[in-house]
Amino acid sequence: MEGKEEDVRLGANKFSERQPLGTVAQDRDYREPPRALFEAGELTSWSFYRAGIAEFIATFLFLYISILTVMGVNRSPSKCASVGIQGIAWSFGGMIFALVYCTAGISGGHINPAVTFGLFLARKLSLTRAVFYMVMQCLGAICGAGVVKGFQPTPYQLLGGGANSVNPGYTKGSGLGAEIIGTFVLVYTVFSATDAKRSARDSHVPILAPLPIGFAVFLVHLATIPVTGTGINPARSLGAAIIYNRPHAWADHWIFWVGPFIGAALAALYHVVVIRAIPFKSK
């Protein structure tokens, strides 16, 4: 039973198992206690390491499927002969939907250092867990891209390896802005879909959370693939850049860290200062 209660605290919301969603919680405002900066007890918990493994595997699978989709589009003689940009967007969004659904109860289903960073700034997880998640996400992304290259070494190098860069015709400022706003949309959706106050009122919210998160990824990709190829996930950009390892993959790489982290910080600030500042009142 102790392990089960510990798992409940791993996600973004840290619900108490003794607070039934959609029943007793409706009668009062939900107060979510902030996480401590350092939680040394996590380092001796198997659930802590299990959550990191879940983040590694999820990011590994995310990179494997998404990069293969990008390569398939690039290999086709025309966009009409492949799934096109829409198919790439569906691949990224669909995988996030599936993987968040699979891992939300284990690690919170971050699968993205920017999401982890935003949740850390909002005091929803400790620095210990945030750093561990980011490391495991980056390692998973590198391994996912590496497996794609291992299976198809020549096509991988010829077709760009899924590496992000600012596309011709756009400035670095345009690329940075696209990454900031795109990540804001994603992290804002994560906060909204997993907000403890909404979940206390609407019991269906935790069940539906993966759907709006995946759909946000899909929509952001539709908008920004022509600009940067869409990063909004530093681990995804890092994994592809390391395995592809061509000069143009590193030329604009800073954009795919700075942009997502700024966007995540703005989303966390908006959620904490504006959204959570409004008290929840049940009808």
Summary of the structure (lengths in Angstrom):
residues: 283
radius of gyration: 19.0
end to end distance: 34.3
largest distance: 61.4
contacts: 1011
relative contact order: 0.17
helix: 70%
strand: 0%
